[in-house]
Amino acid sequence: MVALRRPAFEPRTEEETVFPAPQVAHSLPRYPRWAVVSGVILYCSVFWLVVWFAGGWVLSLIHNVGASP
């Protein structure tokens, strides 16, 4: 039953309970916003072009298999 006991309460002094103000570092972004946005747009465009061409290639394969005697 010893494990179920609550640990003894130790009162803290005011110095221990006062937290220092957080130091917020205002740093500049690593990359400019226009570079990030244009990079994301370029990445998505290339990805969808690859998907488009791969899908068209697969569909042409399926069409050719169905058309062959």
N, CA, C and O atoms as a Maestro MAE file, in Angstrom:
{
 s_m_m2io_version
 :::
 2.0.0
}

f_m_ct {
 s_m_title
 :::
 protein
 m_atom[276] {
  # First column is atom index #
  i_m_mmod_type
  r_m_x_coord
  r_m_y_coord
  r_m_z_coord
  i_m_residue_number
  s_m_chain_name
  s_m_pdb_residue_name
  s_m_pdb_atom_name
  i_m_atomic_number
  :::
  1 25 0.804 -1.219 0.000 1 A "MET " " N  " 7
  2 3 0.000 0.000 0.000 1 A "MET " " CA " 6
  3 2 0.841 1.275 0.000 1 A "MET " " C  " 6
  4 15 0.325 2.380 -0.169 1 A "MET " " O  " 8
  5 25 2.096 1.101 0.186 2 A "VAL " " N  " 7
  6 3 2.969 2.268 0.218 2 A "VAL " " CA " 6
  7 2 3.017 2.943 -1.143 2 A "VAL " " C  " 6
  8 15 3.164 4.163 -1.211 2 A "VAL " " O  " 8
  9 25 2.899 2.189 -2.225 3 A "ALA " " N  " 7
  10 3 2.989 2.755 -3.562 3 A "ALA " " CA " 6
  11 2 1.813 3.657 -3.889 3 A "ALA " " C  " 6
  12 15 1.922 4.509 -4.771 3 A "ALA " " O  " 8
  13 25 0.697 3.491 -3.202 4 A "LEU " " N  " 7
  14 3 -0.485 4.296 -3.490 4 A "LEU " " CA " 6
  15 2 -0.510 5.612 -2.738 4 A "LEU " " C  " 6
  16 15 -1.394 6.437 -2.972 4 A "LEU " " O  " 8
  17 25 0.426 5.824 -1.855 5 A "ARG " " N  " 7
  18 3 0.430 7.073 -1.095 5 A "ARG " " CA " 6
  19 2 0.891 8.232 -1.955 5 A "ARG " " C  " 6
  20 15 1.731 8.079 -2.842 5 A "ARG " " O  " 8
  21 25 0.335 9.373 -1.680 6 A "ARG " " N  " 7
  22 3 0.744 10.601 -2.349 6 A "ARG " " CA " 6
  23 2 2.044 11.083 -1.733 6 A "ARG " " C  " 6
  24 15 2.192 11.060 -0.511 6 A "ARG " " O  " 8
  25 25 2.998 11.523 -2.563 7 A "PRO " " N  " 7
  26 3 4.247 12.026 -1.981 7 A "PRO " " CA " 6
  27 2 3.988 13.264 -1.129 7 A "PRO " " C  " 6
  28 15 3.035 14.008 -1.361 7 A "PRO " " O  " 8
  29 25 4.819 13.459 -0.178 8 A "ALA " " N  " 7
  30 3 4.648 14.585 0.744 8 A "ALA " " CA " 6
  31 2 4.761 15.904 -0.009 8 A "ALA " " C  " 6
  32 15 5.602 16.050 -0.895 8 A "ALA " " O  " 8
  33 25 3.915 16.859 0.345 9 A "PHE " " N  " 7
  34 3 3.912 18.164 -0.292 9 A "PHE " " CA " 6
  35 2 5.032 19.001 0.284 9 A "PHE " " C  " 6
  36 15 5.127 19.189 1.497 9 A "PHE " " O  " 8
  37 25 5.876 19.500 -0.594 10 A "GLU " " N  " 7
  38 3 6.956 20.363 -0.165 10 A "GLU " " CA " 6
  39 2 6.679 21.772 -0.668 10 A "GLU " " C  " 6
  40 15 6.701 22.003 -1.877 10 A "GLU " " O  " 8
  41 25 6.422 22.707 0.217 11 A "PRO " " N  " 7
  42 3 6.143 24.075 -0.241 11 A "PRO " " CA " 6
  43 2 7.386 24.675 -0.895 11 A "PRO " " C  " 6
  44 15 8.516 24.456 -0.459 11 A "PRO " " O  " 8
  45 25 7.137 25.425 -1.938 12 A "ARG " " N  " 7
  46 3 8.241 26.068 -2.669 12 A "ARG " " CA " 6
  47 2 8.284 27.545 -2.322 12 A "ARG " " C  " 6
  48 15 7.277 28.154 -1.960 12 A "ARG " " O  " 8
  49 25 9.442 28.083 -2.440 13 A "THR " " N  " 7
  50 3 9.579 29.510 -2.187 13 A "THR " " CA " 6
  51 2 9.151 30.274 -3.436 13 A "THR " " C  " 6
  52 15 8.994 29.689 -4.508 13 A "THR " " O  " 8
  53 25 8.969 31.560 -3.292 14 A "GLU " " N  " 7
  54 3 8.536 32.388 -4.414 14 A "GLU " " CA " 6
  55 2 9.594 32.424 -5.520 14 A "GLU " " C  " 6
  56 15 9.251 32.532 -6.697 14 A "GLU " " O  " 8
  57 25 10.847 32.336 -5.159 15 A "GLU " " N  " 7
  58 3 11.920 32.363 -6.145 15 A "GLU " " CA " 6
  59 2 11.885 31.133 -7.043 15 A "GLU " " C  " 6
  60 15 12.264 31.204 -8.212 15 A "GLU " " O  " 8
  61 25 11.432 30.007 -6.501 16 A "GLU " " N  " 7
  62 3 11.370 28.782 -7.295 16 A "GLU " " CA " 6
  63 2 10.171 28.751 -8.234 16 A "GLU " " C  " 6
  64 15 10.213 28.090 -9.272 16 A "GLU " " O  " 8
  65 25 9.099 29.464 -7.878 17 A "THR " " N  " 7
  66 3 7.886 29.415 -8.684 17 A "THR " " CA " 6
  67 2 7.839 30.470 -9.774 17 A "THR " " C  " 6
  68 15 7.046 30.347 -10.707 17 A "THR " " O  " 8
  69 25 8.656 31.494 -9.685 18 A "VAL " " N  " 7
  70 3 8.669 32.546 -10.700 18 A "VAL " " CA " 6
  71 2 9.493 32.052 -11.891 18 A "VAL " " C  " 6
  72 15 10.646 31.650 -11.742 18 A "VAL " " O  " 8
  73 25 8.876 32.091 -13.073 19 A "PHE " " N  " 7
  74 3 9.546 31.641 -14.282 19 A "PHE " " CA " 6
  75 2 10.123 32.830 -15.027 19 A "PHE " " C  " 6
  76 15 9.480 33.876 -15.114 19 A "PHE " " O  " 8
  77 25 11.312 32.688 -15.560 20 A "PRO " " N  " 7
  78 3 11.872 33.798 -16.333 20 A "PRO " " CA " 6
  79 2 11.103 33.973 -17.638 20 A "PRO " " C  " 6
  80 15 10.509 33.028 -18.159 20 A "PRO " " O  " 8
  81 25 11.124 35.181 -18.149 21 A "ALA " " N  " 7
  82 3 10.441 35.466 -19.411 21 A "ALA " " CA " 6
  83 2 11.129 34.698 -20.531 21 A "ALA " " C  " 6
  84 15 12.356 34.680 -20.617 21 A "ALA " " O  " 8
  85 25 10.334 34.064 -21.389 22 A "PRO " " N  " 7
  86 3 10.961 33.303 -22.477 22 A "PRO " " CA " 6
  87 2 11.670 34.238 -23.452 22 A "PRO " " C  " 6
  88 15 11.171 35.314 -23.780 22 A "PRO " " O  " 8
  89 25 12.809 33.816 -23.894 23 A "GLN " " N  " 7
  90 3 13.591 34.594 -24.854 23 A "GLN " " CA " 6
  91 2 13.176 34.160 -26.255 23 A "GLN " " C  " 6
  92 15 13.486 33.049 -26.685 23 A "GLN " " O  " 8
  93 25 12.481 35.034 -26.957 24 A "VAL " " N  " 7
  94 3 12.015 34.727 -28.300 24 A "VAL " " CA " 6
  95 2 13.008 35.308 -29.298 24 A "VAL " " C  " 6
  96 15 13.246 36.515 -29.336 24 A "VAL " " O  " 8
  97 25 13.567 34.437 -30.088 25 A "ALA " " N  " 7
  98 3 14.527 34.890 -31.099 25 A "ALA " " CA " 6
  99 2 13.774 35.126 -32.402 25 A "ALA " " C  " 6
  100 15 13.193 34.199 -32.966 25 A "ALA " " O  " 8
  101 25 13.787 36.340 -32.865 26 A "HIS " " N  " 7
  102 3 13.145 36.687 -34.128 26 A "HIS " " CA " 6
  103 2 14.179 36.541 -35.235 26 A "HIS " " C  " 6
  104 15 14.977 37.443 -35.487 26 A "HIS " " O  " 8
  105 25 14.145 35.404 -35.878 27 A "SER " " N  " 7
  106 3 15.109 35.185 -36.945 27 A "SER " " CA " 6
  107 2 14.409 35.341 -38.287 27 A "SER " " C  " 6
  108 15 13.201 35.138 -38.410 27 A "SER " " O  " 8
  109 25 15.182 35.698 -39.261 28 A "LEU " " N  " 7
  110 3 14.646 35.834 -40.607 28 A "LEU " " CA " 6
  111 2 14.424 34.451 -41.200 28 A "LEU " " C  " 6
  112 15 15.148 33.514 -40.863 28 A "LEU " " O  " 8
  113 25 13.431 34.304 -42.082 29 A "PRO " " N  " 7
  114 3 13.233 33.001 -42.705 29 A "PRO " " CA " 6
  115 2 14.450 32.589 -43.523 29 A "PRO " " C  " 6
  116 15 15.187 33.430 -44.038 29 A "PRO " " O  " 8
  117 25 14.644 31.287 -43.632 30 A "ARG " " N  " 7
  118 3 15.828 30.778 -44.317 30 A "ARG " " CA " 6
  119 2 15.760 31.048 -45.815 30 A "ARG " " C  " 6
  120 15 16.775 31.362 -46.435 30 A "ARG " " O  " 8
  121 25 14.574 30.927 -46.398 31 A "TYR " " N  " 7
  122 3 14.392 31.153 -47.834 31 A "TYR " " CA " 6
  123 2 13.311 32.205 -48.038 31 A "TYR " " C  " 6
  124 15 12.383 32.282 -47.233 31 A "TYR " " O  " 8
  125 25 13.400 33.020 -49.089 32 A "PRO " " N  " 7
  126 3 12.342 33.985 -49.352 32 A "PRO " " CA " 6
  127 2 11.046 33.276 -49.753 32 A "PRO " " C  " 6
  128 15 11.067 32.179 -50.311 32 A "PRO " " O  " 8
  129 25 9.936 33.918 -49.462 33 A "ARG " " N  " 7
  130 3 8.627 33.320 -49.712 33 A "ARG " " CA " 6
  131 2 8.415 33.012 -51.179 33 A "ARG " " C  " 6
  132 15 7.840 31.975 -51.511 33 A "ARG " " O  " 8
  133 25 8.865 33.888 -52.066 34 A "TRP " " N  " 7
  134 3 8.641 33.653 -53.494 34 A "TRP " " CA " 6
  135 2 9.366 32.405 -53.963 34 A "TRP " " C  " 6
  136 15 8.874 31.711 -54.853 34 A "TRP " " O  " 8
  137 25 10.537 32.099 -53.381 35 A "ALA " " N  " 7
  138 3 11.277 30.905 -53.769 35 A "ALA " " CA " 6
  139 2 10.566 29.646 -53.290 35 A "ALA " " C  " 6
  140 15 10.542 28.636 -53.994 35 A "ALA " " O  " 8
  141 25 9.994 29.704 -52.111 36 A "VAL " " N  " 7
  142 3 9.281 28.544 -51.571 36 A "VAL " " CA " 6
  143 2 8.021 28.283 -52.378 36 A "VAL " " C  " 6
  144 15 7.755 27.144 -52.765 36 A "VAL " " O  " 8
  145 25 7.241 29.332 -52.637 37 A "VAL " " N  " 7
  146 3 5.978 29.165 -53.365 37 A "VAL " " CA " 6
  147 2 6.242 28.695 -54.789 37 A "VAL " " C  " 6
  148 15 5.576 27.777 -55.268 37 A "VAL " " O  " 8
  149 25 7.199 29.309 -55.469 38 A "SER " " N  " 7
  150 3 7.468 28.892 -56.838 38 A "SER " " CA " 6
  151 2 8.052 27.479 -56.867 38 A "SER " " C  " 6
  152 15 7.784 26.731 -57.807 38 A "SER " " O  " 8
  153 25 8.833 27.099 -55.872 39 A "GLY " " N  " 7
  154 3 9.363 25.740 -55.800 39 A "GLY " " CA " 6
  155 2 8.276 24.708 -55.597 39 A "GLY " " C  " 6
  156 15 8.314 23.636 -56.202 39 A "GLY " " O  " 8
  157 25 7.304 25.020 -54.748 40 A "VAL " " N  " 7
  158 3 6.183 24.097 -54.525 40 A "VAL " " CA " 6
  159 2 5.346 23.969 -55.793 40 A "VAL " " C  " 6
  160 15 4.929 22.868 -56.154 40 A "VAL " " O  " 8
  161 25 5.102 25.079 -56.466 41 A "ILE " " N  " 7
  162 3 4.319 25.039 -57.707 41 A "ILE " " CA " 6
  163 2 5.050 24.229 -58.770 41 A "ILE " " C  " 6
  164 15 4.437 23.419 -59.465 41 A "ILE " " O  " 8
  165 25 6.339 24.441 -58.898 42 A "LEU " " N  " 7
  166 3 7.127 23.689 -59.872 42 A "LEU " " CA " 6
  167 2 7.144 22.199 -59.542 42 A "LEU " " C  " 6
  168 15 6.994 21.367 -60.436 42 A "LEU " " O  " 8
  169 25 7.323 21.865 -58.297 43 A "TYR " " N  " 7
  170 3 7.335 20.465 -57.869 43 A "TYR " " CA " 6
  171 2 5.998 19.789 -58.173 43 A "TYR " " C  " 6
  172 15 5.971 18.686 -58.719 43 A "TYR " " O  " 8
  173 25 4.903 20.437 -57.826 44 A "CYS " " N  " 7
  174 3 3.581 19.860 -58.081 44 A "CYS " " CA " 6
  175 2 3.321 19.730 -59.581 44 A "CYS " " C  " 6
  176 15 2.741 18.738 -60.025 44 A "CYS " " O  " 8
  177 25 3.739 20.711 -60.354 45 A "SER " " N  " 7
  178 3 3.531 20.651 -61.802 45 A "SER " " CA " 6
  179 2 4.286 19.478 -62.415 45 A "SER " " C  " 6
  180 15 3.732 18.743 -63.233 45 A "SER " " O  " 8
  181 25 5.533 19.299 -62.030 46 A "VAL " " N  " 7
  182 3 6.320 18.182 -62.567 46 A "VAL " " CA " 6
  183 2 5.718 16.855 -62.128 46 A "VAL " " C  " 6
  184 15 5.640 15.915 -62.919 46 A "VAL " " O  " 8
  185 25 5.292 16.774 -60.868 47 A "PHE " " N  " 7
  186 3 4.677 15.541 -60.372 47 A "PHE " " CA " 6
  187 2 3.440 15.190 -61.187 47 A "PHE " " C  " 6
  188 15 3.287 14.044 -61.610 47 A "PHE " " O  " 8
  189 25 2.556 16.155 -61.415 48 A "TRP " " N  " 7
  190 3 1.330 15.855 -62.151 48 A "TRP " " CA " 6
  191 2 1.608 15.571 -63.623 48 A "TRP " " C  " 6
  192 15 0.871 14.800 -64.237 48 A "TRP " " O  " 8
  193 25 2.648 16.167 -64.211 49 A "LEU " " N  " 7
  194 3 3.034 15.812 -65.584 49 A "LEU " " CA " 6
  195 2 3.498 14.364 -65.656 49 A "LEU " " C  " 6
  196 15 3.141 13.646 -66.590 49 A "LEU " " O  " 8
  197 25 4.281 13.932 -64.692 50 A "VAL " " N  " 7
  198 3 4.724 12.540 -64.655 50 A "VAL " " CA " 6
  199 2 3.529 11.608 -64.501 50 A "VAL " " C  " 6
  200 15 3.447 10.587 -65.184 50 A "VAL " " O  " 8
  201 25 2.605 11.952 -63.613 51 A "VAL " " N  " 7
  202 3 1.402 11.131 -63.424 51 A "VAL " " CA " 6
  203 2 0.594 11.099 -64.715 51 A "VAL " " C  " 6
  204 15 0.091 10.043 -65.099 51 A "VAL " " O  " 8
  205 25 0.460 12.234 -65.389 52 A "TRP " " N  " 7
  206 3 -0.317 12.328 -66.626 52 A "TRP " " CA " 6
  207 2 0.279 11.418 -67.713 52 A "TRP " " C  " 6
  208 15 -0.433 10.637 -68.343 52 A "TRP " " O  " 8
  209 25 1.609 11.538 -67.918 53 A "PHE " " N  " 7
  210 3 2.253 10.735 -68.956 53 A "PHE " " CA " 6
  211 2 2.272 9.252 -68.603 53 A "PHE " " C  " 6
  212 15 2.072 8.410 -69.479 53 A "PHE " " O  " 8
  213 25 2.507 8.923 -67.352 54 A "ALA " " N  " 7
  214 3 2.504 7.521 -66.948 54 A "ALA " " CA " 6
  215 2 1.110 6.927 -67.094 54 A "ALA " " C  " 6
  216 15 0.963 5.787 -67.535 54 A "ALA " " O  " 8
  217 25 0.085 7.692 -66.725 55 A "GLY " " N  " 7
  218 3 -1.282 7.221 -66.881 55 A "GLY " " CA " 6
  219 2 -1.653 7.036 -68.335 55 A "GLY " " C  " 6
  220 15 -2.310 6.057 -68.691 55 A "GLY " " O  " 8
  221 25 -1.239 7.967 -69.182 56 A "GLY " " N  " 7
  222 3 -1.503 7.830 -70.618 56 A "GLY " " CA " 6
  223 2 -0.791 6.634 -71.213 56 A "GLY " " C  " 6
  224 15 -1.342 5.946 -72.073 56 A "GLY " " O  " 8
  225 25 0.435 6.377 -70.761 57 A "TRP " " N  " 7
  226 3 1.189 5.223 -71.245 57 A "TRP " " CA " 6
  227 2 0.511 3.923 -70.826 57 A "TRP " " C  " 6
  228 15 0.415 2.988 -71.621 57 A "TRP " " O  " 8
  229 25 0.043 3.861 -69.582 58 A "VAL " " N  " 7
  230 3 -0.654 2.653 -69.105 58 A "VAL " " CA " 6
  231 2 -1.956 2.463 -69.870 58 A "VAL " " C  " 6
  232 15 -2.293 1.339 -70.243 58 A "VAL " " O  " 8
  233 25 -2.681 3.526 -70.104 59 A "LEU " " N  " 7
  234 3 -3.933 3.402 -70.860 59 A "LEU " " CA " 6
  235 2 -3.670 2.957 -72.297 59 A "LEU " " C  " 6
  236 15 -4.448 2.178 -72.849 59 A "LEU " " O  " 8
  237 25 -2.592 3.437 -72.908 60 A "SER " " N  " 7
  238 3 -2.281 2.992 -74.268 60 A "SER " " CA " 6
  239 2 -1.883 1.506 -74.264 60 A "SER " " C  " 6
  240 15 -2.216 0.789 -75.208 60 A "SER " " O  " 8
  241 25 -1.202 1.044 -73.256 61 A "LEU " " N  " 7
  242 3 -0.884 -0.377 -73.137 61 A "LEU " " CA " 6
  243 2 -2.153 -1.207 -73.020 61 A "LEU " " C  " 6
  244 15 -2.294 -2.239 -73.677 61 A "LEU " " O  " 8
  245 25 -3.061 -0.758 -72.190 62 A "ILE " " N  " 7
  246 3 -4.329 -1.497 -72.028 62 A "ILE " " CA " 6
  247 2 -5.115 -1.494 -73.339 62 A "ILE " " C  " 6
  248 15 -5.705 -2.509 -73.711 62 A "ILE " " O  " 8
  249 25 -5.126 -0.373 -74.029 63 A "HIS " " N  " 7
  250 3 -5.836 -0.296 -75.317 63 A "HIS " " CA " 6
  251 2 -5.211 -1.237 -76.343 63 A "HIS " " C  " 6
  252 15 -5.926 -1.927 -77.070 63 A "HIS " " O  " 8
  253 25 -3.875 -1.267 -76.403 64 A "ASN " " N  " 7
  254 3 -3.185 -2.130 -77.352 64 A "ASN " " CA " 6
  255 2 -3.401 -3.606 -77.038 64 A "ASN " " C  " 6
  256 15 -3.538 -4.422 -77.950 64 A "ASN " " O  " 8
  257 25 -3.433 -3.948 -75.775 65 A "VAL " " N  " 7
  258 3 -3.658 -5.344 -75.407 65 A "VAL " " CA " 6
  259 2 -5.078 -5.765 -75.782 65 A "VAL " " C  " 6
  260 15 -5.302 -6.884 -76.244 65 A "VAL " " O  " 8
  261 25 -6.028 -4.864 -75.579 66 A "GLY " " N  " 7
  262 3 -7.418 -5.191 -75.916 66 A "GLY " " CA " 6
  263 2 -7.656 -5.213 -77.407 66 A "GLY " " C  " 6
  264 15 -8.567 -5.903 -77.865 66 A "GLY " " O  " 8
  265 25 -6.866 -4.481 -78.188 67 A "ALA " " N  " 7
  266 3 -7.081 -4.411 -79.634 67 A "ALA " " CA " 6
  267 2 -6.349 -5.514 -80.381 67 A "ALA " " C  " 6
  268 15 -6.666 -5.794 -81.537 67 A "ALA " " O  " 8
  269 25 -5.372 -6.144 -79.734 68 A "SER " " N  " 7
  270 3 -4.619 -7.179 -80.469 68 A "SER " " CA " 6
  271 2 -5.445 -8.466 -80.576 68 A "SER " " C  " 6
  272 15 -6.190 -8.820 -79.663 68 A "SER " " O  " 8
  273 25 -5.292 -9.165 -81.731 69 A "PRO " " N  " 7
  274 3 -6.107 -10.373 -81.940 69 A "PRO " " CA " 6
  275 2 -5.637 -11.571 -81.176 69 A "PRO " " C  " 6
  276 15 -6.240 -12.639 -81.272 69 A "PRO " " O  " 8
  :::
 }
 m_bond[275] {
  # First column is bond index #
  i_m_from
  i_m_to
  i_m_order
  :::
  1 1 2 1
  2 2 3 1
  3 3 4 2
  4 3 5 1
  5 5 6 1
  6 6 7 1
  7 7 8 2
  8 7 9 1
  9 9 10 1
  10 10 11 1
  11 11 12 2
  12 11 13 1
  13 13 14 1
  14 14 15 1
  15 15 16 2
  16 15 17 1
  17 17 18 1
  18 18 19 1
  19 19 20 2
  20 19 21 1
  21 21 22 1
  22 22 23 1
  23 23 24 2
  24 23 25 1
  25 25 26 1
  26 26 27 1
  27 27 28 2
  28 27 29 1
  29 29 30 1
  30 30 31 1
  31 31 32 2
  32 31 33 1
  33 33 34 1
  34 34 35 1
  35 35 36 2
  36 35 37 1
  37 37 38 1
  38 38 39 1
  39 39 40 2
  40 39 41 1
  41 41 42 1
  42 42 43 1
  43 43 44 2
  44 43 45 1
  45 45 46 1
  46 46 47 1
  47 47 48 2
  48 47 49 1
  49 49 50 1
  50 50 51 1
  51 51 52 2
  52 51 53 1
  53 53 54 1
  54 54 55 1
  55 55 56 2
  56 55 57 1
  57 57 58 1
  58 58 59 1
  59 59 60 2
  60 59 61 1
  61 61 62 1
  62 62 63 1
  63 63 64 2
  64 63 65 1
  65 65 66 1
  66 66 67 1
  67 67 68 2
  68 67 69 1
  69 69 70 1
  70 70 71 1
  71 71 72 2
  72 71 73 1
  73 73 74 1
  74 74 75 1
  75 75 76 2
  76 75 77 1
  77 77 78 1
  78 78 79 1
  79 79 80 2
  80 79 81 1
  81 81 82 1
  82 82 83 1
  83 83 84 2
  84 83 85 1
  85 85 86 1
  86 86 87 1
  87 87 88 2
  88 87 89 1
  89 89 90 1
  90 90 91 1
  91 91 92 2
  92 91 93 1
  93 93 94 1
  94 94 95 1
  95 95 96 2
  96 95 97 1
  97 97 98 1
  98 98 99 1
  99 99 100 2
  100 99 101 1
  101 101 102 1
  102 102 103 1
  103 103 104 2
  104 103 105 1
  105 105 106 1
  106 106 107 1
  107 107 108 2
  108 107 109 1
  109 109 110 1
  110 110 111 1
  111 111 112 2
  112 111 113 1
  113 113 114 1
  114 114 115 1
  115 115 116 2
  116 115 117 1
  117 117 118 1
  118 118 119 1
  119 119 120 2
  120 119 121 1
  121 121 122 1
  122 122 123 1
  123 123 124 2
  124 123 125 1
  125 125 126 1
  126 126 127 1
  127 127 128 2
  128 127 129 1
  129 129 130 1
  130 130 131 1
  131 131 132 2
  132 131 133 1
  133 133 134 1
  134 134 135 1
  135 135 136 2
  136 135 137 1
  137 137 138 1
  138 138 139 1
  139 139 140 2
  140 139 141 1
  141 141 142 1
  142 142 143 1
  143 143 144 2
  144 143 145 1
  145 145 146 1
  146 146 147 1
  147 147 148 2
  148 147 149 1
  149 149 150 1
  150 150 151 1
  151 151 152 2
  152 151 153 1
  153 153 154 1
  154 154 155 1
  155 155 156 2
  156 155 157 1
  157 157 158 1
  158 158 159 1
  159 159 160 2
  160 159 161 1
  161 161 162 1
  162 162 163 1
  163 163 164 2
  164 163 165 1
  165 165 166 1
  166 166 167 1
  167 167 168 2
  168 167 169 1
  169 169 170 1
  170 170 171 1
  171 171 172 2
  172 171 173 1
  173 173 174 1
  174 174 175 1
  175 175 176 2
  176 175 177 1
  177 177 178 1
  178 178 179 1
  179 179 180 2
  180 179 181 1
  181 181 182 1
  182 182 183 1
  183 183 184 2
  184 183 185 1
  185 185 186 1
  186 186 187 1
  187 187 188 2
  188 187 189 1
  189 189 190 1
  190 190 191 1
  191 191 192 2
  192 191 193 1
  193 193 194 1
  194 194 195 1
  195 195 196 2
  196 195 197 1
  197 197 198 1
  198 198 199 1
  199 199 200 2
  200 199 201 1
  201 201 202 1
  202 202 203 1
  203 203 204 2
  204 203 205 1
  205 205 206 1
  206 206 207 1
  207 207 208 2
  208 207 209 1
  209 209 210 1
  210 210 211 1
  211 211 212 2
  212 211 213 1
  213 213 214 1
  214 214 215 1
  215 215 216 2
  216 215 217 1
  217 217 218 1
  218 218 219 1
  219 219 220 2
  220 219 221 1
  221 221 222 1
  222 222 223 1
  223 223 224 2
  224 223 225 1
  225 225 226 1
  226 226 227 1
  227 227 228 2
  228 227 229 1
  229 229 230 1
  230 230 231 1
  231 231 232 2
  232 231 233 1
  233 233 234 1
  234 234 235 1
  235 235 236 2
  236 235 237 1
  237 237 238 1
  238 238 239 1
  239 239 240 2
  240 239 241 1
  241 241 242 1
  242 242 243 1
  243 243 244 2
  244 243 245 1
  245 245 246 1
  246 246 247 1
  247 247 248 2
  248 247 249 1
  249 249 250 1
  250 250 251 1
  251 251 252 2
  252 251 253 1
  253 253 254 1
  254 254 255 1
  255 255 256 2
  256 255 257 1
  257 257 258 1
  258 258 259 1
  259 259 260 2
  260 259 261 1
  261 261 262 1
  262 262 263 1
  263 263 264 2
  264 263 265 1
  265 265 266 1
  266 266 267 1
  267 267 268 2
  268 267 269 1
  269 269 270 1
  270 270 271 1
  271 271 272 2
  272 271 273 1
  273 273 274 1
  274 274 275 1
  275 275 276 2
  :::
 }
}
